[in-house]
Amino acid sequence: MTEDKNLQLKTLLLSFREVHQKTRHILNAAAMEKEITIVQLLIADIIKHSPGIHSQDVAKEMKLAKSTVSGTINRMITAGFITTTEHPTDKRCHQLHVTDCGLKKIRETYDIYLENLASLLDIGPEKIETLLSIHDDLLTKIDEVTI
């Protein structure tokens, strides 16, 4: 690959990194305002969409170590964001459920996050559709080389 192509590709990839970092920073600020961590928020959101899920399945979905997720879940139980119930057929397993407090944290945090990013829509629907189409093209190309 030529030097120009290398630079072009690096610039493209770094632009995605910068967007990710900046939006993550805004999400972190919203989460801090609502006294929840991003990891807790993501775990609560997974449990919200899969009530009764087990901690090991949450760990798989988040691509995190079971011990990391287990410790975070314990802190979330203490904080009142989630509860556990015994699995009906396997007493060793516990099912996870989001509490009303946890649902409120999810809703309020994402409300702040999305409100802070609402100006992105000023770009206009046509440009957003074009961007999403380009993202699909990029993902297709990446999938072709994914090992």
BELMO-V891238 format. One record per residue. SS is DSSP state (alpha for helix, beta for strand, coil for the rest). Layout:
ss:SS
ss:SS
This chain:
ss:coil
ss:coil
ss:alpha
ss:alpha
ss:alpha
ss:alpha
ss:alpha
ss:alpha
ss:alpha
ss:alpha
ss:alpha
ss:alpha
ss:alpha
ss:alpha
ss:alpha
ss:alpha
ss:alpha
ss:alpha
ss:alpha
ss:alpha
ss:alpha
ss:alpha
ss:alpha
ss:alpha
ss:alpha
ss:alpha
ss:alpha
ss:alpha
ss:alpha
ss:alpha
ss:alpha
ss:alpha
ss:alpha
ss:coil
ss:coil
ss:coil
ss:coil
ss:alpha
ss:alpha
ss:alpha
ss:alpha
ss:alpha
ss:alpha
ss:alpha
ss:alpha
ss:alpha
ss:alpha
ss:alpha
ss:alpha
ss:coil
ss:coil
ss:coil
ss:coil
ss:coil
ss:alpha
ss:alpha
ss:alpha
ss:alpha
ss:alpha
ss:alpha
ss:alpha
ss:alpha
ss:coil
ss:coil
ss:coil
ss:alpha
ss:alpha
ss:alpha
ss:alpha
ss:alpha
ss:alpha
ss:alpha
ss:alpha
ss:alpha
ss:alpha
ss:alpha
ss:alpha
ss:alpha
ss:alpha
ss:coil
ss:coil
ss:beta
ss:beta
ss:beta
ss:beta
ss:beta
ss:coil
ss:coil
ss:coil
ss:coil
ss:coil
ss:coil
ss:coil
ss:beta
ss:beta
ss:beta
ss:beta
ss:beta
ss:coil
ss:alpha
ss:alpha
ss:alpha
ss:alpha
ss:alpha
ss:alpha
ss:alpha
ss:alpha
ss:alpha
ss:alpha
ss:alpha
ss:alpha
ss:alpha
ss:alpha
ss:alpha
ss:alpha
ss:alpha
ss:alpha
ss:alpha
ss:alpha
ss:alpha
ss:alpha
ss:alpha
ss:alpha
ss:coil
ss:alpha
ss:alpha
ss:alpha
ss:alpha
ss:alpha
ss:alpha
ss:alpha
ss:alpha
ss:alpha
ss:alpha
ss:alpha
ss:alpha
ss:alpha
ss:alpha
ss:alpha
ss:alpha
ss:alpha
ss:alpha
ss:alpha
ss:alpha
ss:alpha
ss:coil
ss:coil
